[in-house]
Amino acid sequence: MQADQHSKDPTLERVQAARKERLLRLQEVLLRVGYRRSRFLDLVRQGVFPRPVRLPGGRAVAWPESVVDDLVDRLAAGNGA
């Protein structure tokens, strides 16, 4: 991939932004949003909640803390699922 195309990759941009902040694994996200695992993941699959970023070197995923904070604010305002 060329450098100019690489810089426009939205997934890469999310990963780069996530590197600058704390990443939260699923258990911590669930504690913050108050949903059970299955319900939360269903809503992620449906696009209601943001998708996680994949961590380097494996199958692990996490959500940037700012994304989770925005989600919690949205839920508190009554704009969630």
C-alpha positions in Angstrom: 0.0 0.0 0.0 1.3 3.5 -0.9 2.0 6.0 1.9 -0.8 8.4 0.8 -3.4 5.6 0.6 -2.2 4.2 4.0 -2.7 7.5 5.7 -6.4 7.6 4.6 -7.3 4.2 6.0 -10.0 4.9 8.7 -9.1 1.7 10.7 -5.4 2.8 10.8 -6.5 6.3 11.9 -8.5 4.8 14.7 -5.6 2.6 15.8 -3.2 5.5 15.7 -5.6 7.7 17.8 -6.1 4.8 20.2 -2.4 4.5 20.8 -2.4 8.0 22.3 -5.0 7.0 25.0 -5.9 4.2 27.3 -7.6 1.2 25.7 -10.3 -0.6 27.5 -11.0 -4.3 27.2 -14.5 -5.7 27.1 -14.9 -6.3 30.8 -14.2 -2.7 31.7 -16.4 -1.4 28.9 -19.3 -3.6 30.2 -18.8 -2.2 33.7 -19.0 1.3 32.4 -22.0 0.9 30.0 -24.1 -1.4 32.2 -24.9 -4.0 29.5 -24.4 -7.7 29.6 -21.8 -9.1 27.2 -24.2 -10.7 24.7 -26.4 -7.6 24.5 -23.5 -5.2 24.1 -21.8 -7.3 21.4 -25.1 -7.6 19.5 -25.4 -3.9 19.5 -21.8 -3.6 18.3 -22.6 -6.0 15.4 -25.8 -4.0 14.5 -23.7 -0.8 14.4 -25.5 0.9 17.3 -22.3 0.9 19.4 -18.8 1.5 18.0 -16.6 -1.4 16.8 -13.4 -2.1 18.8 -9.9 -1.7 17.5 -7.8 -4.9 17.0 -4.7 -5.0 19.1 -1.4 -6.0 17.5 -0.4 -9.6 17.6 -3.6 -11.5 17.9 -7.3 -11.7 18.3 -7.6 -9.3 21.2 -9.7 -6.1 20.8 -10.3 -3.0 22.9 -12.1 0.3 22.8 -10.4 3.7 23.1 -11.4 5.2 26.4 -12.7 8.4 24.7 -15.1 6.3 22.6 -16.4 4.5 25.7 -16.8 7.9 27.5 -18.8 9.2 24.6 -20.9 6.1 24.6 -21.6 6.5 28.3 -22.6 10.1 27.8 -24.9 9.1 25.0 -26.6 6.5 27.1 -27.0 8.9 30.0 -28.6 11.4 27.7 -31.1 8.7 26.6 -29.7 8.3 23.1 -28.6 4.7 23.4 -30.1 1.3 22.8 
